[in-house]
Amino acid sequence: MPFTHKNLKEDVGDVGSNFDGAPDLEFRLATKPLELQQSGLGYQCIPPNYRFPYGHTHQRQEEVYVVLRGSGRMKLDDEIVELKQWDAVRVSPGTWRGYEAGPEGLEIFVIGAPNLGENPRDDVEGTRDWWSD
């Protein structure tokens, strides 16, 4: 079939509870449900004033973070970037990243390339509480 149609809220499971964080953290990985072959897609809704508990980096994957709603901050290696609605941030492989929501929360798409195949964890390194003040 030349296309795949999924509803991110209805057809893609929420794995937010896997991150041992806020109970209302929403994290949906759409790469497999959409049968993406050359890219990746994730959706996240981070509660107000909450910092995502893990920072991470990729060996090969470039990612783009797009703010759909709300505001927040993103830490990229040692630099802090302010985020607002419709901002897009490209992050190259090898750059550590983490993010936190502002007072109204943060809703983002995360677009990755290339698709990391059957073992995407082989490309990522993550650390809990990487971003500490």
ChimeraX attribute file (.defattr): number of C-alpha atoms within 10 A of each C-alpha:
attribute: neighborCount
match mode: 1-to-1
recipient: residues
	/A:1	3
	/A:2	3
	/A:3	7
	/A:4	9
	/A:5	9
	/A:6	11
	/A:7	10
	/A:8	16
	/A:9	11
	/A:10	8
	/A:11	13
	/A:12	19
	/A:13	14
	/A:14	18
	/A:15	13
	/A:16	19
	/A:17	13
	/A:18	9
	/A:19	14
	/A:20	12
	/A:21	14
	/A:22	15
	/A:23	10
	/A:24	12
	/A:25	20
	/A:26	18
	/A:27	22
	/A:28	19
	/A:29	20
	/A:30	22
	/A:31	20
	/A:32	14
	/A:33	16
	/A:34	18
	/A:35	13
	/A:36	16
	/A:37	13
	/A:38	12
	/A:39	17
	/A:40	22
	/A:41	21
	/A:42	17
	/A:43	22
	/A:44	20
	/A:45	20
	/A:46	26
	/A:47	22
	/A:48	18
	/A:49	15
	/A:50	18
	/A:51	22
	/A:52	21
	/A:53	18
	/A:54	18
	/A:55	20
	/A:56	17
	/A:57	23
	/A:58	21
	/A:59	13
	/A:60	15
	/A:61	21
	/A:62	19
	/A:63	21
	/A:64	17
	/A:65	20
	/A:66	20
	/A:67	21
	/A:68	18
	/A:69	16
	/A:70	21
	/A:71	23
	/A:72	25
	/A:73	17
	/A:74	19
	/A:75	18
	/A:76	20
	/A:77	15
	/A:78	9
	/A:79	8
	/A:80	13
	/A:81	12
	/A:82	13
	/A:83	21
	/A:84	17
	/A:85	15
	/A:86	14
	/A:87	14
	/A:88	16
	/A:89	16
	/A:90	13
	/A:91	18
	/A:92	17
	/A:93	15
	/A:94	16
	/A:95	15
	/A:96	20
	/A:97	22
	/A:98	22
	/A:99	23
	/A:100	22
	/A:101	22
	/A:102	20
	/A:103	12
	/A:104	14
	/A:105	17
	/A:106	26
	/A:107	21
	/A:108	23
	/A:109	19
	/A:110	19
	/A:111	21
	/A:112	20
	/A:113	15
	/A:114	15
	/A:115	19
	/A:116	19
	/A:117	16
	/A:118	8
	/A:119	8
	/A:120	11
	/A:121	11
	/A:122	11
	/A:123	14
	/A:124	16
	/A:125	14
	/A:126	15
	/A:127	13
	/A:128	13
	/A:129	13
	/A:130	16
	/A:131	21
	/A:132	7
	/A:133	4
